[in-house]
Amino acid sequence: MRLGINLGYWGAGMDGDNLAVAQEADWLGYDVCWAAEAYGSDAPTVLSWVAAQTERIDVGSAILQIPARQPAMTAMTAATLDSLSGGRFRLGLGVSGPQVSEGWYGVKFDKPLARTREYVEIVRKAMTRERLSYEGEHWTLPLPDGPGKPIKLTVHPQREHIPLYIAAIGPKNLEQTGEIADGALLIFPSADHLEETAIRHIRVGREKAGLTMDGFDVCPTLPLAVGDDVTGLADMFRPYTALYVGGMGSRKQNFYNQLAQRMGYEKEAAEIQDKYLSGDKAGAAAAVPHQLIDQTALLGPVARIADRMTAYAAAGVTTLTLAPAGFTLDERLAALRAGTEAMELAGLA
């Protein structure tokens, strides 16, 4: 099992620290550094900044939002970043959610699975540097009866195959991800529930494509906080968990809420959502069960974190992405170092 880090969103007040965290992870031998985007900072700009100031660590988008870009533009971005980074780019894609897709990008949030499949097919075809033509439900290239003609990408990626990941939560999306992608980006993963909530669906998709799980990167992101007070550390993540379980998407389309329900928190997920959507964010955070946070984060002293890492490796995780928490840069760097120490203690390094 390998280690990665996730810097989250740039512009959240820790930008200088984030670069230092990425550089420390590079020095420690972490495998990949991911950056996110929603409706603030964009991921490619952040990743180019990080790649220019690191040496070995891969840089990856977690995620590039499908409604934000035409697929050919994503292929251009991926090829450029891979070339500039010396073959260190990983392309993570996702459909975002209905509020962002329709409210920010003006793109109807419908048929996300079919849209993702077509998008991936176009991106991959473009990056082969074939002349690009495609006929689908959502994209037709070139447009018919016009001046457009099939064009091929002029930039040469560093590698023939850039690893492609999809952010997936629901069973059908996970199955399709196993079928068409090189890896899955997971959030709120519990080692105790990973087989039933994710791996078995991915495996079905791999089998549908005539493939095994060999070479497929199961890549969940977990907050990491080091210390002796596990309850206090968990309380740090109450607002974060409440935001996703209670406030992401809409009442009918909140994939994180549905995931919490599949993990056995049906009543609690409903209460969190009710409070959050009514404006009671503090009440929503208080309603998050301690066990839900503890199951989906790495909390405690190094030995406890090492035990949890062992459980994730046994559950099928191949890249464990950490989001190191701390109120200061020194605390976040210490958390990164503790992650490496825990891996060594668990015998996974």
Stockholm file with secondary structure:
# STOCKHOLM 1.0

chainA/1-349         MRLGINLGYWGAGMDGDNLAVAQEADWLGYDVCWAAEAYGSDAPTVLSWVAAQTERIDVGSAILQIPARQPAMTAMTAATLDSLSGGRFRLGLGVSGPQVSEGWYGVKFDKPLARTREYVEIVRKAMTRERLSYEGEHWTLPLPDGPGKPIKLTVHPQREHIPLYIAAIGPKNLEQTGEIADGALLIFPSADHLEETAIRHIRVGREKAGLTMDGFDVCPTLPLAVGDDVTGLADMFRPYTALYVGGMGSRKQNFYNQLAQRMGYEKEAAEIQDKYLSGDKAGAAAAVPHQLIDQTALLGPVARIADRMTAYAAAGVTTLTLAPAGFTLDERLAALRAGTEAMELAGLA
#=GR chainA/1-349 SS CEEEEECCCTTSSCHHHHHHHHHHHHHHTCSEEEECCSSSSCHHHHHHHHHHTCSSCEEEESCEEGGGSCHHHHHHHHHHHHHHTTSCEEEEEECCCHHHHHHTSCCCCCCHHHHHHHHHHHHHHHHTTCCCCEECSSCEESCTTSSCCCCCCCSCCSSSSCCEEEECCSHHHHHHHHHHCSEEEEESCCTTTHIIIIIHHHHHHHHHTTCCSTTCEEEEEEEEEESSCHHHHHHTTHHHHHIIIIISSCSSCCHHHHHHHHTTCHHHHHHHHHHHHTTCHHHHHHHSCHHHHHHTSEEESHHHHHHHHHHHHHHTCSEEEEEECCSSHHHHHHHHHHHHHHHHHHTCC
#=GC SS_cons         CEEEEECCCTTSSCHHHHHHHHHHHHHHTCSEEEECCSSSSCHHHHHHHHHHTCSSCEEEESCEEGGGSCHHHHHHHHHHHHHHTTSCEEEEEECCCHHHHHHTSCCCCCCHHHHHHHHHHHHHHHHTTCCCCEECSSCEESCTTSSCCCCCCCSCCSSSSCCEEEECCSHHHHHHHHHHCSEEEEESCCTTTHIIIIIHHHHHHHHHTTCCSTTCEEEEEEEEEESSCHHHHHHTTHHHHHIIIIISSCSSCCHHHHHHHHTTCHHHHHHHHHHHHTTCHHHHHHHSCHHHHHHTSEEESHHHHHHHHHHHHHHTCSEEEEEECCSSHHHHHHHHHHHHHHHHHHTCC
//
